């Protein structure tokens, strides 16, 4: 689908006549075909606004992940940085596709956000299941507090998994509805 552009009424009337159409400009603009194109364009531009903010947050997440990796290089930080950077690049593409009224943005956006939702589930699920209280913290707190700290940390990570995944999946579904 091409991006809609504004043209003068007289030019549109000339184009309609050259195309062999006898209807008036007003009737042409009220036609179901044109109304459908206008609605689709509006729908895709709304998705572009969502992708605008999504790419910002993905970029911020990737940036924080790489900073964290630089201060404490580990495999988890590297994998997070690579995945978030890749997803940020795809989200920039999704944004540009939506801006040009290209419905491929909904497909790329769907898969990108579904992957992000899955990663929230994996991250939160892993850290919620395999809770580890740092030895430095263990030395600072009363040993009777450790079980409560484990419960709270588990609750925190499971909440991240569920809320984060739900939010990203909602955005994926929102992107996907642009294909209608």
Secondary structure, DSSP 8 states (H G I E B T S, - for coil): --------HHHHHHHHHHTT--S-HHHHHHSHHHHHHHHHHHHHHHHHHHHHHHHHHHHHHHHHHHHHHHHS--HHHHHHHHHHHHHHHHHHHHHHHHHTT-THHHHHHHHHHHHHHHHHHHHHHHHHHS----HHHHHHS-GGGHHHHHHHHHHHHHHHHHHHHHHHHHHHHHHHGGG-
